[in-house]
């Protein structure tokens, strides 16, 4: 008789950045539905965050939201400390928050570059610097960084975003090396084009061209990314670290 | 002038410091003697120091800013007075010997690189770090 081992996620304390919408919300719900105590951060949209919390509580899940600008390292440290004080430990970190400011390179202004790098790269450093001491001290933990197909394959008008996600891929591998002796696993998930508000512009402007590059000929759903994240933080991935898993329907390079 | 740290103060915090270090280093509590070298005697690495400081912060509910241990060791000396090009000055060595008075004189090799100062550290050094942080917190309160 075959048996299905548990995911090991029930009862774990999880942090998800950018959890109020899109892929982040799907991740929050995936982990909470499996029994994790999830706190997610959101930057601005309190109404969306409240909606996620209300829906989760109605489902009987443990979900809390905190407003946080991940570009502020001191605020990140304080927020993480509050969660650790409340929950006693931090087991799972999902670095999902990210922004795009697409434009041809020559048309960028300074803010287009600085804001994308500050949120997508520095923000990940800030949260990790706050969380990692807890995980290394516990000798246990799992971190998943949300990358993008753009980090590997590039896209017109996305040099800033591509650079930020390429940095996350490198960061993921380097942090995996650093934390492996402390039994903390670090992986990434690189979504392709997923049906979210964030990708609406790309899908509207270049839908046919984009679909032609996807082997499965459809866009992904946030829940399909959440499944991959769930796998990587679960006990099923206990021998996986330093990997960036592409979930992109078979996205082809131009 | 700073009030010297007494042996009684050290012994009051040592049991918790020792327990914290044993957890951080994955060694037996009995191995944590007050005067054992953390690097040479207990195989601690730089990441272990970060771990130990983090655990001590939680155990004693104190804040120990990064670099605090070397700052404490430097005492009243400015950075240029304490070291030049990564080598501890004569004045710096005198200050270091005074701050780390529990460490046998033969362990202070000259010239000493700043990056090698942690090789001198013992559990007693961390007890002093905790006591200093406790005093600073009490003074601020």
Interface residues (C-beta under 8 A of the other chain):
Chain A: X133 X134 X136 X137 X178 X181 X182
Chain B: X24 X47 X50 X51 X54 X55 X58
